[in-house]
């Protein structure tokens, strides 16, 4: 089932990888174009032009100030001795200096004898500010050239996109495992059912389509297991039916002449001892009657009674059977626990009466005088239940294992056919008969019947 998970991952990669590559290619092209539109070259040109303009302005200002000084159009001022000393130390005949606030004035220093005269004129602009701006522009250009913006943007984009895509793949792997795991469990359970293990079940979980499939599988497996158990029971009953028919035929062929001969002997009398003959005839007649009773039981077991399903008032049927048997067992206490508003069931009334009679009679015999028998009814989703409990000694594990097997009896004088016939009758009505935990400390049986909504199921079971 890992193939399903790998297939999901492969589909995700095929679906997303081309889109991711196209997106990265488009984004990188946009970055390239946006960086190509950046005004770095224009900024460099402007900075260079501004620098040339500043130099030309400074040169022209110096030439103009010199001419004005030589032609006497500007009144000079004499430099203080302390300040003039620095000029004398430099040994220059003349010198231009920027002075004033932020270099807004140009001074022209000239030697005149033993004095230093200073001619000044305003620059019109703050040369220090201009110089500083030009320097900042050069530094910005140097930093931009030092950094490879294209490589940085591209690497960042690739890293972020790859991280997001890998995170999505990891999430998909986790989700694919969550999806494939219940499917794998369901497939394994189907293989077990196909190999004959109808007890295979899958742990239910989730309310999605997979959860619904798991629930449907569990329901199907339960139905198959129940159907197999019923088929086994019906097959066993069929084999015993064939045996019962053969035995009934053979025993009847022997009993009929014996009974006729004995009756003839009693009716003729004769010189023989009449008391002895009568006693012998009575003994033979009793044995014949016992054999006939067994033959009738086997014949009833072998016969296939017609099934005539109809609607049954379950509570009324239970009350009627209990009232019928109370007189036969006055020393036993009968209790009723009937569910209110119980819907009708669909079954053959005669067959269900026989089933209840058998169960209630067995319960009374197991409870013994002073015991208690409980008859209860209940309703489920699509079925009705009739339970019979007794306060007797209960059933052993061995008895439960072979309780419905024909000719197996755990009570004195029993023939072992009653419960087998009762379960066959319940199966013919579309229901079942099963053992349950006794509420009164003894044995417990449950008759399962179909409700009215499932009446068609009972008909199809015929």
N, C-alpha and C positions, 0 to 999 in steps of 0.2 A: 504493500500500500504506500510505500515511500515513493513509488512512481507517481501517484496522484499529487503528493506534495511537490516533488521535483517538477512535475508538469505545470503546476500553478506558478512556481517560481520562474520557470522558463517563459511562460506566457507573459508574466509581469515584466521580465527583462526585455522581451521582444517588443512589448507594447510601449515601454517607457524609454528605453535606451535611444532609439532614433529621435524621439522628441527632445530628450535631454541634449543630445549632440547638436541638433538644429538650434535649440535655444542658446547653447553656449556659443555656437558659431555666430549667431545673430548678435548676441550681446558683445562679443569681442569686436566684431565689426563696428558696432555703435561706439564702443570705447575708443577704437582707433580713429574714427571720424571725429568724435568729440575732442580728442586730444589734438587732432589736426586743426581743429577750429580754434584752439586756445591761442590768445594774442601774445605768445611768448616772443615770437620773432618781431612783431610790431613793437613790443615793449623794448626790445633790444635796440631797434632803430630809433625809437623816440629818445631813449636814454643817451644814445650816441649823438643824436642831433642836438639834444639839450646840452650835452657837454661841449660840443663845438660852439653852440650859441653862447654859452657862458664864457668860453675862452675868448671868442671874438668880441663879446661885450667888454670883457676886462681889458683886452688889448686896445680897443677903440677908446675906452675911457682913459686909459693911460696916455695914449697919444694926444687925446683932446686936452687932458690936464697939463701935459707938458707944453703944448702950444700956448695954452692960456697963460701958463706961468712965464714963458719966454716973452710973450707979448704984453705982459703986465695987466692982463684983464682980471687977474685974481689977486687979492691982497694976501700976502703970506703972513704967517705968524712964526715967531721964533720958538724953537724947542728949548725947553728948560735944560740947564746944564746936565742935570742928572740923567734925563732922558737922552740927551744928545751924545752922552758918553758911549752908550751902546752902539749908536750909529757910527761914531768915530772908530770904535773897535773893529767894526766890520770892514772898514777901509774903503767903502764905496763912495763915489762922487755924488751919486743920486740913487734914489730907491723909491719904489712904489709899495705901499702897504694898505691893506684893508683894515679899516678901523670902524669905530662906531658900533651901534647895536646890531649884532648878527651880520657884520660886514656890510653895512649899508652905506659906508663912506670910504672913498678912495683918497689916500694921502700921498703926496709927492714930496719926498725929503731931498733937499739940495744943499750942498756946502756953499756958504757965502762967507769967505774969509775964515774967521774962527768961530762962525756961528752955523747953526743948522736951521734953514728956513723950511717951513711946511706949507705946501699948497693943498687945499682940500676941495673936493666936489662930491655931491651925493651920487650913488650908483643907480638909484631908482628901484633896485631890488636888493633883497637880503642875500648876498652871495654865499654866506655860510649855510643858509637854508637850502639854496639851490645845490650847493656842493653835497650836502647831506642827503638830499633826495636822489641825486644822481648815484651816490654811493649805495643807498638802499636798493635802487633799481638793479645795480650791478650785483649786489649780494643775492637778491631774489633770483636773478638769472643764473647765477652760479649754483644756487641750491637746486633749482629746477633741472639744470644740466647734470648735477651730481646724482639726482634721483632718476631711476628708470620707471616712469609712471606707467607705461604700457605693461611692462613686466609685472609690476606690483599689482595693478588692477587685474590682470589676467590670472595671476597666481591666486589671488584672493577669491576671484569668481570660481575658478576651478575647484579650489579647496572647499568652499561653501557648498557648491552644487554636488560635489562628490560626497561630502558628509551627509547632506540631506538625502541623497539617493541611497546611500548605504544604510541609513537609518530606516528608510522606507522598505528596503529589501529585508532588513532584520525583522521589522514588524510583520512583513509578509510571511517570512519563515515561521514566526511564532503562530500567526493566524492559520497558516497552512497546516501546521502540526495539529492545532486545535480542531481543524476541520477534518483532517485525514484520520485522526485517531479513532473517533467513533465509527467512521466508515470501515476502518480496519477491524475494529472489534465486531462490527456487524457482519463483515465478510467471514471472519473466523467462526462466528456463531453459525452462519449459514453452512459453512463446511462441516461443522459438527452435526447439524441437523441432517445434512445430506448423507453423512456416514451412519446415521441412525440414532444419534444422541439427541432425543427430543427434549431432554431436560436443559438444553443450552439456553441461556438467557443473556441479554445485554443490559448493563446498568443504564437505567433511564436517566435522561438529563437533557435540559434544553427544551424550548418550545418552538424551535424552528423546524424546517423540513426534515432535517436529520433526526431530531428528537421524535417527530411523528413517525418516521420510518422505523426507528428503534422500538417505539411503542407498538406499531403494527406487527413487527417481527415477533415481539414477546407474546402478543395476543395470538398470532398464528401458531407459534410453537406450542403454546398452552392448548390450543384447540386440537392440534395434531396429536399431542400426547394423550389428551382425553379421548380422542377418536380411536387411537391405537388401543388404549385400555378397553374401550367398549368393544372394539372388534375382536380382541382376544377373548373377552368374556363371551361374546356371541358365538365365536368359533368353538369355544369349550362347550357351551350349552348345546350347540348343534351336534357335536360328537356324542354328548350324553343323551340327546334326544334319540339319535339312531339306536344307541344301546338300549334305551328304555323301550322303544317300539319292538325291538327284537325280543326283549325279555317278556314284555306283555303278551306278545303273540305265543311264545313258547309256553309260558305258565298257564295261559288260558286253555291251551290245547290239553294240558294235563289235568287241570282242575275240573273241567266240565264233566268228563266221565266219572271221576272220583265222586263228585257230589251226586250225580245221578244214581250211581251204584249204591251209595250209602243210603240215600232216600228210599230206594227200592227195597233194601234189606230191612229197614225199619217198618216199612208199610206191609211187608209180607209176614213178618214174624217168623214162626216155625218152631220146631222142636228144640232149637237151641235156647240157651238161657236168654230170655227177653231182656232182662235187666242188663246183662253184659252187652248184648247187642245194642241196646239203647245207649248205654254208656259209651261204647266204642263209637257208635254213630255220632254221639254228641261231641266227642273229642275230635273226630275227623271233621265234623261240620265246623267246629271252632277253628281248627287249623286252616280249613278251607276259607273260612271267613277272613282270617288274618292274611292269608295269601291273596285273597281277592282285594283286601284293603291295600296291600302293597302294589298289586297290579293296577288298581285305580290311580294310585299316586304316581306310578311310573307312566301310566297312560296320560294322566293330566299333564305331567312334565313333558311328555313327548308330543302332545297335541299342540298345534299352532292355533291358538284361539283368534277369532276375528277381532280386529280392533275397530271400535266405533267411537272416535274422539268427539267430544262435545264440551261445552262450558260447564265447569264444576264450581259450586260454592264450597270452597275448601273448608271453611269454618263449620258449615252445616254438616258436611260429610264427616268431619272428625267428631263432632258432637254426637251424631247418629251412631257411629261405630262404638264410641265409649259407652253410650247408654245401652247399646245392645250387649256389650260384654260385662257390664257391671253385675248383671244378675248371675252370670256364670262364675264370677269371682267376688262374692260379697265381702270377703275378708281382706281385699286389696283396696287401698285408697287411690282413687283416680283424680288427677288434677288437670285442669285445662288452662292454657295461656294462649289465647287467640288474639292475633293482631287485628286491630280495628280497621274498618274500611279496606279490607283485603280484596283486591281485584280477583275476578274469576280466573281459573286455570283451564287449559285445554288438554283433556286426556279422556281415556275411556273410564267411565264411572265404575263399571263392574271390576275392571282390573285394579283400579286404585282401592276399591273396597276390599278386594282380596289381599292387597299389599298391607293395608292398615290392620285388617283382621289378624294377619299373621304376625305383624310386629307387636300389636297390643296383646295378643295371646302369649307370645313368647315373653314379653315384658312382665305380664302377670305371673307366669310360671317362674321367672327368675326372681321376682320380688318376694314370692312366697307370702303366706298369710301375715298380715301386719305391715307389709311393704307398701311402697308408693310407686305409682306409674304417672308420668307426666307426658301430656300431649301438647305440643306448642306449634304455632304457625307463624310465619314471617314472610316478608316480601323483599326481594332485591331489585336490581335494575331491570332484569329481563326474566326473572324466575320467581317461583313461589316455593317455599320449603315447609315440610311437615316433619317435626322431630318427635321421636318417642324415646323417653328416658325411663330407666327403672332403678330401684335402690338395691338391686341384687349384687352378686359378687363381682360382676363385670366380666370383661373378656381378656384373656391372656394374649401375649404377642403371637403365639402359635395359632390361637383361634382367629385373630384378626387376619392373619396371613392367608388362611384358607376358608374363611367364613362363608363365602359365596360359592364354594366348590360343591357340585352335586355329590350326593351320597356320603358327605362328611357331616357328622352331627356330633355335638358336644353335650347333648342332654340324653338322659336315659329313655330308651324307647323311640328316639327320633330317627327319621329316615334320611335327614340331610338334604331334603329337597325343598323345604319351605322357603328359605331365604333365596335359594337359586331361582325358584319360580317367581318370588316377589321382585327380585332385581330384573329378571327378564321382562316382567310385566311393566315395570317402570321404564325400561329401555324401549319397549314397544310403544309406549306413550310419548316418547321423545324426551324423557327425563332420565333419572338415575336414582340408585339407592346406594348410600355410602354410610360408613360408620363415623361417628363423631365422639368427642370426649363427653362422657356421661356427666350430667349436672347433679345427679342424685347419688353418685358414687358407684353406680353400676354401668351397664351398657347404654349406648346411645346410638340411634340411627336417624338418618335424615333422608326423606324422600324429596327429590327435586322434580318440580313440574314446570312446564312452560306456561308463560302468561298468555293472555289473549292476543297481544301484539305479535307473539311468536307462534301462533296457532298453525301457521303454514308449515313451520318446521316439524311439528308433530305429524302432520299429514304426510309430508315428504319422507318421514322416517319409516313409514310403513313400507 
